[in-house]
Amino acid sequence: MKYDYLIVGAGLFGAVFAHEAHKKGKNVLVIDKRDHIAGNIYTENIEGINVHKYGAHIFHTDDKEIWNYINQFAEFNRYTNSPIARFGKEIYNLPFNMNTFTKIWPDIFTPSDAMKKIEEEKAELKIIEPQNLEEQAISLVGKTIYEKLVKGYTEKQWNRPCKELPAFIIKRLPVRFTYDNNYFTDRYQGIAIGGYTKMIEKMLEGIEVRLNCDFLENREYYKNIASKIIYTGKIDEYFDYQYGELEYRSLYFDTKIFDVENYQGNAVINYTGSEVKYTRVIEHKHFEFLTGSKSVVTFEYPDDWNREKEAYYTINDEKNNHLYQLYDKLGKEEKNIVFGGRLGLYQYYDMDDIIKLSLEMVTKEIK
């Protein structure tokens, strides 16, 4: 065997594992079927702006060890995620907080006023056991907030009426009775200065990387060049969908360059109404507090997934979780291959979770 480890996928999970294996003296090869490293956190410099090509990625964590770990590879700025929502011609702050409530209800002034108003709306509908996403959301935030800031956005995201979506999709909605627009409550937060691609490049220094390489098209070749394989692609695809397809949601990005210094005044604006098809608009320069005469703006559209499209969101309902368990059992029976990452484990993870999972795999696999 030429390599100790073949890592399929040059995203965050694979890059962390590759870095640690290389550091421990292992001979590592990383391949990716895309023409770039960094997976979905890939950033591309356009007009001097680091563009998040696969959607906005804000690093945030409460784990000091993970924060210290990632800071080996990049310096992070002080960006605070404070998205806003546009509903028709109305603008609201997210997450739902006192700035949101006082604008929705002009007679609301204090946290107790807001709590009382929300509880009154919840009580009117007398929902004891939510049967669908609509009932679940209303039982959490009341009818007014649901109709303005949840319903349209969610129906666009899933391409189904909220009444037809399962309640578990919205287990909680962030409701804060303070005038704080910080979306995350984690102690550490920011954007990698210079872009995430540079961060992954630093992780992969000294490691052989091959791009435009599809493992599944040359499965036998790749299986015979490494003692062990770390696979971060779709687990159902690896097994040729023998139990059927796991379900995903995809996205479509329409990125444009505008001859303006400031297009929308915020990095992320969510469009919660049905008057437009996109769910959010991202103005990338605001992630790094940049100035300049041009701005790169991405309109993000939800999309139905098929095998020709990227799988962005797992659909972890009972049916798909059961199907994943069947594939996971097959995976555990494979010799010299382990599955990791969002697609290999069929679970949506934040970046800090991915790093933690990869480091745990290093501890388990490399003695």
KAFEN-V887862 format. One record per residue. N is the residue number from 0. RES is the residue in three letters. SS is DSSP state (@ for helix, = for strand, . for the rest). PHI is phi in whole degrees, 0 to 359 (* if undefined). PSI is psi in whole degrees, 0 to 359 (NA if undefined). Layout:
BEGIN
n = {N;N}
res = {RES;RES}
ss = {SS;SS}
phi = {PHI;PHI}
psi = {PSI;PSI}
END
This chain:
BEGIN
n = {0;1;2;3;4;5;6;7;8;9;10;11;12;13;14;15;16;17;18;19;20;21;22;23;24;25;26;27;28;29;30;31;32;33;34;35;36;37;38;39;40;41;42;43;44;45;46;47;48;49;50;51;52;53;54;55;56;57;58;59;60;61;62;63;64;65;66;67;68;69;70;71;72;73;74;75;76;77;78;79;80;81;82;83;84;85;86;87;88;89;90;91;92;93;94;95;96;97;98;99;100;101;102;103;104;105;106;107;108;109;110;111;112;113;114;115;116;117;118;119;120;121;122;123;124;125;126;127;128;129;130;131;132;133;134;135;136;137;138;139;140;141;142;143;144;145;146;147;148;149;150;151;152;153;154;155;156;157;158;159;160;161;162;163;164;165;166;167;168;169;170;171;172;173;174;175;176;177;178;179;180;181;182;183;184;185;186;187;188;189;190;191;192;193;194;195;196;197;198;199;200;201;202;203;204;205;206;207;208;209;210;211;212;213;214;215;216;217;218;219;220;221;222;223;224;225;226;227;228;229;230;231;232;233;234;235;236;237;238;239;240;241;242;243;244;245;246;247;248;249;250;251;252;253;254;255;256;257;258;259;260;261;262;263;264;265;266;267;268;269;270;271;272;273;274;275;276;277;278;279;280;281;282;283;284;285;286;287;288;289;290;291;292;293;294;295;296;297;298;299;300;301;302;303;304;305;306;307;308;309;310;311;312;313;314;315;316;317;318;319;320;321;322;323;324;325;326;327;328;329;330;331;332;333;334;335;336;337;338;339;340;341;342;343;344;345;346;347;348;349;350;351;352;353;354;355;356;357;358;359;360;361;362;363;364;365;366}
res = {MET;LYS;TYR;ASP;TYR;LEU;ILE;VAL;GLY;ALA;GLY;LEU;PHE;GLY;ALA;VAL;PHE;ALA;HIS;GLU;ALA;HIS;LYS;LYS;GLY;LYS;ASN;VAL;LEU;VAL;ILE;ASP;LYS;ARG;ASP;HIS;ILE;ALA;GLY;ASN;ILE;TYR;THR;GLU;ASN;ILE;GLU;GLY;ILE;ASN;VAL;HIS;LYS;TYR;GLY;ALA;HIS;ILE;PHE;HIS;THR;ASP;ASP;LYS;GLU;ILE;TRP;ASN;TYR;ILE;ASN;GLN;PHE;ALA;GLU;PHE;ASN;ARG;TYR;THR;ASN;SER;PRO;ILE;ALA;ARG;PHE;GLY;LYS;GLU;ILE;TYR;ASN;LEU;PRO;PHE;ASN;MET;ASN;THR;PHE;THR;LYS;ILE;TRP;PRO;ASP;ILE;PHE;THR;PRO;SER;ASP;ALA;MET;LYS;LYS;ILE;GLU;GLU;GLU;LYS;ALA;GLU;LEU;LYS;ILE;ILE;GLU;PRO;GLN;ASN;LEU;GLU;GLU;GLN;ALA;ILE;SER;LEU;VAL;GLY;LYS;THR;ILE;TYR;GLU;LYS;LEU;VAL;LYS;GLY;TYR;THR;GLU;LYS;GLN;TRP;ASN;ARG;PRO;CYS;LYS;GLU;LEU;PRO;ALA;PHE;ILE;ILE;LYS;ARG;LEU;PRO;VAL;ARG;PHE;THR;TYR;ASP;ASN;ASN;TYR;PHE;THR;ASP;ARG;TYR;GLN;GLY;ILE;ALA;ILE;GLY;GLY;TYR;THR;LYS;MET;ILE;GLU;LYS;MET;LEU;GLU;GLY;ILE;GLU;VAL;ARG;LEU;ASN;CYS;ASP;PHE;LEU;GLU;ASN;ARG;GLU;TYR;TYR;LYS;ASN;ILE;ALA;SER;LYS;ILE;ILE;TYR;THR;GLY;LYS;ILE;ASP;GLU;TYR;PHE;ASP;TYR;GLN;TYR;GLY;GLU;LEU;GLU;TYR;ARG;SER;LEU;TYR;PHE;ASP;THR;LYS;ILE;PHE;ASP;VAL;GLU;ASN;TYR;GLN;GLY;ASN;ALA;VAL;ILE;ASN;TYR;THR;GLY;SER;GLU;VAL;LYS;TYR;THR;ARG;VAL;ILE;GLU;HIS;LYS;HIS;PHE;GLU;PHE;LEU;THR;GLY;SER;LYS;SER;VAL;VAL;THR;PHE;GLU;TYR;PRO;ASP;ASP;TRP;ASN;ARG;GLU;LYS;GLU;ALA;TYR;TYR;THR;ILE;ASN;ASP;GLU;LYS;ASN;ASN;HIS;LEU;TYR;GLN;LEU;TYR;ASP;LYS;LEU;GLY;LYS;GLU;GLU;LYS;ASN;ILE;VAL;PHE;GLY;GLY;ARG;LEU;GLY;LEU;TYR;GLN;TYR;TYR;ASP;MET;ASP;ASP;ILE;ILE;LYS;LEU;SER;LEU;GLU;MET;VAL;THR;LYS;GLU;ILE;LYS}
ss = {.;.;=;=;=;=;=;=;.;.;.;@;@;@;@;@;@;@;@;@;@;@;@;.;.;.;.;=;=;=;=;=;.;.;.;.;.;.;@;@;@;.;=;=;=;=;.;.;=;=;=;=;.;.;.;.;.;.;=;=;=;.;.;@;@;@;@;@;@;@;.;.;.;.;.;=;.;.;.;.;.;.;.;=;=;=;=;.;.;=;=;=;=;.;.;=;.;@;@;@;@;@;@;@;.;.;.;.;.;.;@;@;@;@;@;@;@;@;@;@;@;@;@;@;@;.;.;.;.;.;.;.;@;@;@;@;@;@;@;@;@;.;@;@;@;@;@;@;@;@;@;@;@;@;@;@;@;@;.;.;.;@;@;@;.;.;@;@;@;.;.;.;.;.;=;.;.;.;.;.;.;.;.;.;.;.;.;=;=;=;.;=;.;.;.;@;@;@;@;@;@;@;@;.;.;.;.;=;=;=;=;.;.;.;@;@;@;@;@;@;@;@;@;.;.;=;=;=;=;=;=;.;.;.;@;@;@;@;.;.;.;.;.;.;.;.;.;=;=;=;=;=;=;=;=;=;=;=;.;.;.;.;.;.;.;.;.;=;=;=;=;.;.;.;.;.;.;.;.;=;=;=;=;@;@;@;@;.;.;.;.;.;.;.;=;=;=;=;=;=;=;=;=;=;.;.;.;.;.;.;.;.;=;=;.;.;.;@;@;@;@;@;@;@;@;@;@;@;@;@;@;@;@;.;.;.;=;=;=;.;@;@;@;@;.;.;.;.;.;.;@;@;@;@;@;@;@;@;@;@;@;@;@;@;@;.;.}
phi = {*;284;238;285;224;254;249;265;118;260;279;296;301;295;292;297;298;300;300;292;295;298;297;271;88;275;272;236;238;247;236;210;283;282;264;210;274;87;55;280;264;304;240;240;280;232;56;77;244;279;266;282;292;241;99;295;231;251;282;209;199;258;266;297;295;292;299;295;297;291;286;293;251;200;267;254;276;261;303;244;285;226;292;237;244;246;238;63;257;253;239;226;276;238;293;301;215;298;297;292;295;292;278;293;239;300;267;263;231;235;304;293;301;295;301;297;298;296;297;298;293;295;293;301;270;52;274;268;234;304;260;205;297;301;295;297;295;296;292;264;231;86;288;296;297;302;290;274;239;243;303;298;298;293;293;291;299;255;57;210;299;301;292;260;264;291;297;296;301;248;285;205;234;293;238;233;263;224;268;238;267;288;295;261;255;293;292;241;201;166;244;296;294;90;99;288;298;297;297;291;304;293;300;265;301;82;248;288;232;237;258;56;241;262;305;290;283;227;305;294;299;292;295;260;249;222;289;214;240;255;250;246;276;293;292;290;292;303;264;55;54;294;259;109;277;288;261;220;249;248;222;233;246;246;256;230;253;246;276;222;285;215;277;226;82;206;295;226;237;272;257;266;265;267;287;235;275;281;264;204;237;246;253;293;297;288;295;237;55;272;246;133;276;237;221;256;232;245;262;255;245;293;211;292;266;219;295;271;246;288;264;262;237;282;250;273;273;300;297;289;296;295;296;299;301;295;291;298;297;298;298;290;274;290;272;61;218;230;253;210;81;298;277;289;254;47;202;280;233;284;298;295;295;298;298;298;297;294;295;295;293;301;300;285;268;251;268}
psi = {131;327;148;320;132;125;117;105;118;29;195;315;309;321;320;313;315;316;312;320;316;319;330;11;12;147;119;139;131;130;155;139;343;173;18;161;178;359;224;355;11;131;137;132;117;123;35;10;132;108;126;97;335;37;159;133;110;122;131;142;155;357;110;324;319;320;314;323;310;335;355;332;347;151;136;141;188;22;132;126;110;71;158;161;138;124;102;241;16;146;134;154;147;150;173;116;189;328;322;311;317;336;322;316;103;341;10;128;333;162;322;325;313;315;316;316;314;316;323;317;321;320;327;324;347;48;114;308;100;130;347;178;322;311;322;314;316;324;343;319;0;169;319;309;319;311;327;322;352;311;300;316;314;319;326;318;320;352;37;149;144;330;342;358;145;149;330;341;322;88;329;157;131;113;120;131;48;166;59;118;6;116;322;151;3;151;328;135;145;180;139;119;129;357;154;335;318;324;315;323;318;321;323;11;131;4;137;128;132;126;170;36;116;111;316;336;338;46;312;321;309;327;337;7;355;149;328;148;132;114;120;13;187;126;326;326;322;321;25;33;36;337;2;172;135;150;147;165;145;179;155;132;128;103;131;152;127;142;58;151;327;110;313;356;2;151;319;126;122;134;105;355;171;2;340;154;336;155;331;159;129;123;103;330;334;343;331;20;43;153;181;164;352;157;139;124;134;128;122;123;134;154;145;143;142;179;345;354;161;141;109;318;129;150;89;57;179;318;312;324;322;318;319;320;324;317;323;321;318;319;320;340;347;141;135;28;137;149;139;176;178;318;325;332;0;61;138;128;147;167;320;324;320;316;315;316;320;318;324;322;323;312;321;322;327;108;NA}
END
